[in-house]
Amino acid sequence: MTAEQLRHAIARRAFLGKTAQGVGAVALASLACPQPASAAPLRGVLAPPPLPQRAKRVIWLTMAGGPSHLETFDHKPKLAELDGQPMPESMTKGQQLAQLQGQKLVCFGPQHAFKPMGPNGTHLCELFPQIGSVLGDICLIRSMTTDAINHDPAHMFMNTGSQIAGRPSMGSWVTYGLGSESADLPGFVVLTSLGKGGQNQPIAARQWSSGFLPSRYQGVQLRGKGDPVLYLGNPAGMTRDRQGLDIAAINALNAQHDALTGDPEIATRIAQYEMAFAMQASVPGLMDMAAESPQTLDLYGCRPGDGSFASNCLLARRLAERGVRFIQLYHKDWDHHGGVKEGITYKAQEIDRACMALITDLKNRGMLDNTLIVWAGEFGRTPMSQGGSGRDHHNKAMSVWLAGGGIKGGLVYGSTDDLGYAAVEKVCTVHDLHATMLNQLGIRHDAFTVKFQGLDAKLTGVEGANVLTDILA
């Protein structure tokens, strides 16, 4: 270090030391008349949003494992006709497959019948009559595609728009842009559930990470069964007032450290202490279903707090009412490499009524118009058989649906070929879906960027994305 650099460093330390003492004095003075710490609603960087805002919040229903579009929402009678026959080589030659690469490819017909449902007689699998009953509020996209073909990178791509780990999740992007309307709950909440299938494939916490955005925007996982947040309660003998004193003292020390270092993560730490303190009072009320009517509980068909997908859907509605910006539900065990017929039966029993109930409940409360619901897996399944009773991963065709938030109901958008192998009409990408979601929230996807490693990073990537204007009401 040169003499000039040394003099500069000493002057800087003196300045920071005096500043820190001033901040510390203010913080310690506040402890003379202590008040319990209180959180404020999370602020976003876009205020107000640059576009008209049709949706104020998102509820994203993630069917983890890759649901088969051929046993759910994509009617393929031609595939049924060709059951047991060789798959046309013209479709599959040179194409990427997961576990079927190099194997004999045989057509595998849909394992359940399809029936016309909804106001337009749209054919859905007969196992989903409850979703069929609200098709007038749903836009069904049959031409969805993705880039990834294995679970973890496919989840990352669907959640972050990139297969590279470390990017912010869509929930983090949304809360970074818009903040939250809740002062005592996180802006981005995640819930998981597991049904009868029992294949509890792990969902890595990086799927709801804030990546290179400030960590205050990362998702917070709540548990649908038992204590919703571990270690949130106070130990015996600790009152709320005493806890408030502790938080105030910790935050005073953090503020002093912040003045010395200027580290933005310290400000996040202060905010998170305050949020945790607020959650000690708000979360028990969130989980208390005593105020829910018997009619509402019957609508969802759940026992509150049992950790089921249905119970989590009811919690999602309660979180939405309390101002949470982005709510993501994971329901596991859709990975049917074998036994797809039985597996889809189980999954339909677990989600069909709950999805209908969520749409109906929000609509009855006047919230569906400004709540965007998205139902999606991470990829689809092959029209070819795997092991005689299952389907392999597939990224060229999948079905997703949206409801509320300014989306046109009663619409079927796009289509796949006769065998359900590839999207062929109005092909939709993950980036297109993200761009449409941001548009409904009032955000221009192409201008919503953060400088990272010298580049303007964004949720919708650099490949280009289009808002699906045809599905907007």
C-alpha positions, 0 to 999 in steps of 0.5 A: 500500500502506498502512503497516499492509499494508507492516508485514504484508508485511515481517513475512511476508517475514521469516517466510518467509525464516527458514522457507526458511532452515530448510528449505534447511538441512535439505535441504543437510544431507541432501546431506552424506550424499546418498542417491539420490532415490526415489519413493513410490507416488502417494497419492490423496485417498480412503483407503480408497474409500467403496464396496466396490472390485471393480476396482483398476485400469482398462485403457481400449482407445480405438479412435480415429476412431469404429468402426462398430457396424454392422460390429463388434458390432451385428447389423442384418439389416433394414438389409441388406434396405434396402441402397440404399433411401432412409433413412426420413425419420421417423428422420432429419428434424431430426436432427444429422448431421456431413458428411451434413447436407442430402444424400440419405440412403441405407441402407447395409447391413452390409459383413460377415456376422454369426455367432452366437458365445459361450455365448449365440450373440450375433451378432458380425461374422465378422471378430472370432472371437477376441473372440467366443471370450471373450464369456462374460467380456464385457458388450456394450453396444449402446445407448451414445450420446454428445453430440459428433459431431466427433473432438476434442470427442468424445474430450474428452467420452469422456475428461473428461465435458465437451466443454470443454477443460481438464477432467481426464481420467478417468485423472486423476480415478481416480489423484487419488482412489485414487493408484497402487500403483507407486512407480517408474511413473506412476499413469496411463500412455498408449500409442498405436498405428497400423495399416495404415490409415495415417490418423495423426490426431493425439490431443492430449495434453490428452486425458490432461491433469489439467486443474484437478487437480494436474499429478502426476495427468496421464497419461504417454505411453510409446512402444511402439516405440524409447525408451519415454520420450525423454531418460530415459537418462543421458548417457555418463559420468553414473552413477546415484549422480551422477544421484541427487546432482543430483536431491537438490540440485534438490529441495532448491532446489525445497523452498526455493522451495516454502517461499517461495511455497507453490505446490502445483506445486512439490511436484509438480515435486519428486515428478516429479523423483523419479519420473523418477529411479525410471523410469530403472531401472523402464522398461527392466525394463518393456520387457524381454520376455525373461521372457515365455514363448513361449506368452504371445507367441504368445497375443498374436501380437505382436513385443514392442516393435514398437509394435503394438496387440497389443504395447501390450496386452501392455505394458498387462498388465505395467503392471497387474502393476506397480501402475499404476492407469489404462492407456489404449491408443489405436489409431488409424484407425477413421475410415472415411468411405470404404472401410469394408469394407476398413478394418474388415478391417484393424482386425479383424486388428490388434485381435481377437486382442490383445483376446482375449489381454489378457482371457485373460492377465489371467484366467490370472493371476488379475487379471481379477476386479480389472481393469476393461477398457473397449473404446470409440470416441468415437462410432459411424457412420451406417447411411446411406452416405457416398460409396458405401463409407463411413459418417459420424460418428454420436452416437446409437448406438455399441457398447462392451464391458466385461470384468472388474472385477465386470462381468457376463460373457456379457451384451448390454445395451440395443439400437438400432432396426432400422437401428442409427440410434439407441439405443432400449432401456436407453439409456446415456450417457458419464456413465453409463459413467463412473459405473459405472467409478467405482462398480467402483473403490469411488468414489461418482461423485456425491460425488467432486467438486473445487471449481473456479470456485465449482462442485463439478466432477466426472467425471460432470457436472451433467446426472445419471448412473446406475450401470448396476447391471444389468451388475454381477456 
